[in-house]
Amino acid sequence: MSSPVIGVVGSGAGGIEHLRSGLVEPLLSRGYTVAVTLTPTAYRWLESTGEIDSIAAVTGFPVRSAPRLPSELSPHPTVSCYVIAPASANTVAKLALGIADSQALTGPCEALGTSTPIVVFPRVNAAHAGHPMWEHHLATLRSGGAHLIYGEKVWPLQTPRGNPQRPLPWKAIIDAVAAVCRISSSYPDSLSG
Ligand SMILES: Cc1cc2nc3c(=O)[nH]c(=O)nc-3n(C[C@H](O)[C@H](O)[C@H](O)COP(=O)(O)O)c2cc1C
């Protein structure tokens, strides 16, 4: 039986520098196949530190950012579950509005509202959350079936630039992926947990 494919999508938000150690490698060690796509901002950030090559090496797939040519095949396998972490306020807003103007948003925008599970961790601060559309965006994502890692217990909102080094709630994100993949696939619990 092939393992579920987790489509990891990262955006330009704090903590993206730990995407490999915090999310990609733990998912791989649980037996998942992992394919990573980044927003152009996140790609530029991780390229500057050499992380793009490191992620490609551990996953076995190129890290995507630019869309493919119409004549090219996708370099990634079909995704069983998306996890968007960290999701910037910008990426959350675009996903909620269905703005698929990058490769990172193309798959999740198509998946929202379908049976393909989506886990989203909005890595935002109190100012982002104060935007008049913010709660509407979250409500839209929830109504499309997205599982949000959000709220006081997992990510208390802080002032902008309040604590840029705060560790992301990787465990909660991974637990959510395991939970939704267990529901949506026949992958054995002993391997997917
Ligand atoms: C150092 C730095 C850290 C940032 N951290 C965040 C963040 O944690 N959350 C957020 O929503 N935006 C953050 N931003 C702003 C986003 O990077 C910016 O809105 C960008 O356009 C997001 O693009 P993307 O969603 O396509 O990746 C940060 C910007 C910089 C320069």
The ligand as an SDF file (V2000), in Angstrom:
LIG
                    3D

 31 33  0  0  0  0  0  0  0  0999 V2000
   11.0090   38.7850    8.3680 C   0  0  0  0  0  0  0  0  0  0  0  0
    9.5400   38.7590    8.0110 C   0  0  0  0  0  0  0  0  0  0  0  0
    8.6960   38.0100    8.7750 C   0  0  0  0  0  0  0  0  0  0  0  0
    7.3180   37.9710    8.4590 C   0  0  0  0  0  0  0  0  0  0  0  0
    6.5010   37.2170    9.2450 N   0  0  0  0  0  0  0  0  0  0  0  0
    5.1860   37.1710    8.9380 C   0  0  0  0  0  0  0  0  0  0  0  0
    4.3230   36.3590    9.7310 C   0  0  0  0  0  0  0  0  0  0  0  0
    4.7340   35.6870   10.6840 O   0  0  0  0  0  0  0  0  0  0  0  0
    3.0110   36.3170    9.4080 N   0  0  0  0  0  0  0  0  0  0  0  0
    2.5180   37.0270    8.3370 C   0  0  0  0  0  0  0  0  0  0  0  0
    1.3120   36.9490    8.0840 O   0  0  0  0  0  0  0  0  0  0  0  0
    3.3070   37.8100    7.5640 N   0  0  0  0  0  0  0  0  0  0  0  0
    4.6370   37.8830    7.8240 C   0  0  0  0  0  0  0  0  0  0  0  0
    5.4690   38.6480    7.0390 N   0  0  0  0  0  0  0  0  0  0  0  0
    4.9090   39.3650    5.8910 C   0  0  0  0  0  0  0  0  0  0  0  0
    4.7680   38.4340    4.6760 C   0  0  0  0  0  0  0  0  0  0  0  0
    6.0060   37.8480    4.3500 O   0  0  0  0  0  0  0  0  0  0  0  0
    4.2190   39.2220    3.4630 C   0  0  0  0  0  0  0  0  0  0  0  0
    2.8840   39.6190    3.7260 O   0  0  0  0  0  0  0  0  0  0  0  0
    4.2790   38.4070    2.1860 C   0  0  0  0  0  0  0  0  0  0  0  0
    3.6900   39.1720    1.1340 O   0  0  0  0  0  0  0  0  0  0  0  0
    3.5810   37.0810    2.3050 C   0  0  0  0  0  0  0  0  0  0  0  0
    3.5710   36.4510    1.0330 O   0  0  0  0  0  0  0  0  0  0  0  0
    3.1100   34.9500    0.8570 P   0  0  0  0  0  0  0  0  0  0  0  0
    1.8570   34.7690    1.6400 O   0  0  0  0  0  0  0  0  0  0  0  0
    2.8610   34.8350   -0.6320 O   0  0  0  0  0  0  0  0  0  0  0  0
    4.2440   34.0900    1.3000 O   0  0  0  0  0  0  0  0  0  0  0  0
    6.8370   38.6990    7.3480 C   0  0  0  0  0  0  0  0  0  0  0  0
    7.7230   39.4490    6.5670 C   0  0  0  0  0  0  0  0  0  0  0  0
    9.0610   39.4920    6.8930 C   0  0  0  0  0  0  0  0  0  0  0  0
    9.9900   40.2820    6.0310 C   0  0  0  0  0  0  0  0  0  0  0  0
  1  2  1  0
  2  3  1  0
  2 30  2  0
  3  4  2  0
  4  5  1  0
  4 28  1  0
  5  6  2  0
  6  7  1  0
  6 13  1  0
  7  8  2  0
  7  9  1  0
  9 10  1  0
 10 11  2  0
 10 12  1  0
 12 13  2  0
 13 14  1  0
 14 15  1  0
 14 28  1  0
 15 16  1  0
 16 17  1  0
 16 18  1  0
 18 19  1  0
 18 20  1  0
 20 21  1  0
 20 22  1  0
 22 23  1  0
 23 24  1  0
 24 25  2  0
 24 26  1  0
 24 27  1  0
 28 29  2  0
 29 30  1  0
 30 31  1  0
M  END
$$$$
